[in-house]
Every structure is written in structure tokens, then in C-alpha cells.
Amino acid sequence: MNSHLEAVFGLRPQMRRAFIMVQDVVMVLVAVALSLILSRSNLSFEAFSNEGLATWAGIVVISHLLFRYSGLYTTVWRFASTPDFFNILKSCAILTFTLYMASLLLRFYRPVAGLNERQFIVFFLVSFTIISAPRLFYRFLRDGASWGILGRKSDDTEPKRALFVGRLGEADLIIRFTRTAQPADYSIAGIMATERGAPLGTRIQGVPVVATLPRLIDVMEDYATGTKSLDLLIFGSGAEHEIEDYSELVRIARHGDINVVQFSGLSELEQHGKLVLDTVEMETILRRPAVASDIQRIGAFVSGKRVLVTGGAGSIGQTLVKRSLELGAEAVLVADNSEFGIFQLSQYVDEKDHDRLKVRIVDVADRRQIMRVVTEFRPDIIFHAAALKHVPLLEENWDSAIQTNIFGTLVCAEVAAKCGVAQFVLISSDKAVDPSSVLGMTKRAAEQIISALHGETGGRDPATKFIAVRFGNVFGSNGSVATIFQAQIEAGGPVTITDRRMTRYFMTVAEAVDLVIMSAADAASRQSGDDYAVYMLDMGKPVPILEVAETMIRLSGKSPYKDIAIRFTGIRPGEKLHETLHGEDEELVELGISKVFGLSTDVVEWSDVQVALSALQQSAKNQDKAAALAALAGLDRAKKARASARQDAIPKTAGQAS
């Protein structure tokens, strides 16, 4: 039976539709005959007489035209649903009424014995039943487990048994698609419902609801440690926000060698739907509250613009590139010195966007190269994400940090100003606040360069608007603790932490990038005098690094300190126990944008910046680290002197004077 159906539905669409039309007409004729037989009617004329054949032909023409007009042949049987069967019911009712009225009209010209309302009632019931039956049967075979049983060969591999955790509506969708997939990759063995009051023990398309809140963990442990074989745990979309014990469910599943994925939607592959199941990542597990992006605003800001991303092959840079393309940028150019990173980026970007993506292998500190790139590409926005970021490495390679992080920023910013680029956005770091490392000092200096250029307008509207956006660590970026910990866990440990007291701010790359674009959009809409040189992202509460390590070990199915050792190595040069996002002399300003603040702070004069940069360049040339760091510290001294002078200029009140 299954091979016959496959043969029929493997025909070309036109041939398949013709086959169905003929089948429906035959079913109508069968329904007429059955209605006469079942109602024991004796017609006054022979069925195969001229009159009889003319009657059959009339019924064929009327039914075919009616069914075509009703849209019966535009429905894909595989996806036939309640509205489609109602359409068949309606069509059969209209056909019955039409034939009944035709019989009444015929009686005016010639009396016909053996016809009454009873035959037409029977005809309606029979026609609806036998026309619907093939569609219903095919839908049952395609969506039911029977299709897989009928079509499975002896050498086929068994589908993976999966447990679904989420809402019943999604469970119904996932079960249907897992059953229709060819080959069948998954078989849903049970549903753990997250809706309050979900009916335990009931079935969705034959699959039982095995657990409801709050007993999800108990049932998961039974599957993970009991005799029930399970290969996969599938979470519904948004489950990490709906289930309080989400992390514990992931841990139990992985401890029982059960893979964990999350449903994120459907994709179209040729003419077949396909489930999109994403690996559950660390940022999902920790469940940091996601920031809802103002897609309309950031889309309006980026759409139709030409965007240049320096450091575009890095973690944040890649996401900036992809997001700009998604938001409708006219073109995006990546400027990076990593050949392999650019190659990886080409794999990361959707193929449909490749025509809008340009790449250049350049050194951001090379003024000649950057000038050529900006002149040729003519960007509207530059996102300057290029930077060296590894704290201990930069303590030794301080000259490279100065060259890339400071003079690279200076070159790109000055070229942007000279070429009239509308906006320049520096990606900064929380390490720029009260810096204790070479990385922090260089990022602080980069911020001060941007702040000084931002203020160098003399009250006029600048051709280029300069801003810096400051935030902390991002999950999954190159060299982030989550990436390092994952590699150490996979290697069997130990997981190394510098100090058990250490904390850091965390945010997902996607959140950070959307908020960076939002900051740029806000800056573009502000007038001089009412704008900010530095924006800060609200990262939430700092997270203990030890907690991150312990959570990641548990979620890998192992026990911290027992299966995977944790070793404390001591704070490395330049590291802090705790980072801060703004200094004591910086005032947070509410902008009416979720998770984005402006920073009101004193700015170093551009003339002071130039003096410090000149001294810094000479120190780097002489390979004098102490002199270089002293030059960087001079920028902060100039800032504090300016703040002190401004404070002294404020008139004292009478009480203060006394």
C-alpha cells in the first residue's frame, strides 16, 4: 500500500492533480450508485440507456466544475486540515443541492419514478465519506507512525528517542514534523508540559504527557537513570525563561549521556519543513535576562548605510557584520589583519549576503592602508572593534598593545574625520575604568582620544560624530572564560581560576551588538551640547567566575572537585578581582533606552592628548615601558587637573566661604 501511494504522489504535480480529479469524479458516480442501492430506489429509466448515460455525463461535468471552483485541487493532501475537510463537506452539500434542483427541473418535462429526498440525503453522506476518506487516509499515513513502519526497510537505523519539554502547542508541531521527516531522525517518546494545569496522562497525537510542573526534575531523573532509553532532550523555544529548574534539567540529562537541544523554529528545505534544533549554550543556561532589541530603531539607523567594521573577523566584529547585513546595510566592509579570521567570517555570513560583504586585510595602525580603504569604500558608519585584549599577554607585549589599541584607534578616527564619515563608534571595555593593566590603560587612552575628538567642535556640528561604547565580557567570544573553561572540561580538567573571589560582568554577543548599534543611533539623533562621548551598557550584576566554572562542569554531566578539579592559580599581572563599568568621577545619565546610559565625564583637551601621544610614540620607539606608562598616566592627570580647575571655578556659597 505504501509503495502504491509513494508512486502516485511521486508523479509530477500536473499528473498527480489529474489523477485526483479522475478519482473524485469516479467517487461521485459511486456515491450516486450507492445512494440508489442503499435507498432501494428503482429508476424509471435504464442506467446505460441514452438518457442514463446523458445523466451520468451531466453529473460528471457538474461535480468536476464545482470541485475545481471550490478549490479542492489547490490543497496539498499531506497538510490537509479541518478547513480542508469542511470545504469538502460544503462542496458535497452544494453538489447534492444542485443535483436535487436539477431533478426537480427535470420532472417538469418528464416524470421520473424512484427519486425522492431520501436518495439525495444518502448521496450527500456517502459522497462526503468516500471523497474525504482517501485524503484522510493519506494524511494518517504521512503524519502517523504507520508511514514510517510501512516505508522502513530492514537496514534503516532507528530514529533517536527524544523527550520534549515545553508548551503543548509546540509539542504538537514537533511531533508532526518528526513523524513526516524522511528519513526519520527523531521519535518523541514523551512530553513534559510546562503549562500550569496541563493534563497529565493525556496524549498528543498518541504521545503521552509524562510530567507537568513541578515534577519535571523527578521524571527527568527517571529517564536519565532508569531503564527508559532516551537519546535526546528537546526544550521548547523560550523554555529557559519559563522553567525555574532549566539548568538542573540540562545537568541531569547530560549526566545521563542525553544530548540537549532547543527548538527555535522551522526552516524550509525544498518542499519539506525541517526542525531547527540549536545546541544549548552557556549563555542560555545561565539565563541572563535578555534585552529586547528595538529592531525598528536600529534597523532604521543601519538600513541603506555603508558600514565599515575594523576587527570584523573577531567575535564582536563578526556579529556586528552579520547584524548590519540583517538590518539592511547597503554594504559592509571588514578590515582585519587575520586572514584565517576573514575566511571564518565568510563561512559565518549567509550566502545570500555575500554580494554585500567586502573584505580587506589591513593593519588598522597603517594610515596609508586605512585611508585607501575608507576613500574607496566611502562608509557612513565605522565600528572600530579592532583591538588586542588578552590581559597577561599584553603585559609582556605592551608595545603591540599601544600600537594597535591606541595608535590604531587614532589613525582610524583621524581618517574618518578627514574623509567626512558620519559616525565613528569605538568598542571599549570595562577595563578602561581605573585601569590596572596595559590593556586597561590602552583602552582608556582610546576612549580619551574619542572623547577629545568628540569635544573638538567649538560648538559647531561636527562632520564626524565620535562616540565610545563601554561594556564588559561577552559569552563565547574568543578567549572568554566560558570558551576556556569548556576546552578545559572537555580535556578532563583541571579548570583553572585565578582567584575564587573574582567576578566579571557578562552579556551575550548578540545583546551587546544590538545595544552598541542602539547607542550609535541615539548619538546620531542628538545635537551638540546635548550629546555624550561615552555610552555605557548595563551588564546587570557581576557573576562570580567560580560559579560559572562550577555550573559549566555540572552541565557537562560531571561533578566539580570530584570528576573535574578546579585549581586556583593566583591573580595574574594586570588583573583585578572585580571590574567596574564607570568611575567615581563619571555620572550615569538616563537616556530612556533600556540597558543604555550616557556618561557625563570630564574630557581631556585635544592639545593635551596630542602631547601625551607624542611622548608615548617616542617611548614606544625607545622600547621604554616605564616612560610609555607614565605618558598614559599623564592623560589621567590632565583630566583630573581639568576637573579640579572646573570645580574651583564654581562659586562657593556663603556657608562654604566661611
Secondary structure, 3 states (H helix, E strand, C coil): CHHHHHHHHCCCHHHHHHHHHHHHHHHHHHHHHHHHHHCCCCCCCCCCCHHHHHHHHHHHHHHHHHHHHHCCCCCCHHHCCHHHHHHHHHHHHHHHHHHHHHHHHHHHHCCCCCCCHHHHHHHHHHHHHHHHHHHHHHHHHHHCHHHHHHHCCCCCCCCEEEEEEECHHHHHHHHHHHHHCCCCCEEEEEEEECCCCCCCCCEECCEEEEEECCCHHHHHHHHHHCCCCCCEEEECCCHHHHCCCHHHHHHHHHHCCCEEEEEEEEEEECCEEEEEEEECCHHHHHCCCCCCCCHHHHHHHHCCCEEEEECCCCHHHHHHHHHHHHCCCCEEEEEECCHHHHHHHHHHCCHHHHHHEEEEECCCCCHHHHHHHHHHHCCCEEEECCCCCCHHHHHHCHHHHHHHHHHHHHHHHHHHHHCCCCEEEEECCHHHCCCCCHHHHHHHHHHHHHHHHHHCCCCCCCCCEEEEEECCEEECCCCCHHHHHHHHHHCCCCEEECCCCCEECEEEHHHHHHHHHHHHHHHHCCCCCCCCCEEEECCCCCEEHHHHHHHHHHHCCCCECCCECEEECCCCCCCCCCCCCCCCCCEEEEEEECCEEEEECCCCCHHHHHHHHHHHHHHHHCCCHHHHHHHHHHHHHHHHHHHHHHHHCCCCCHHHHC
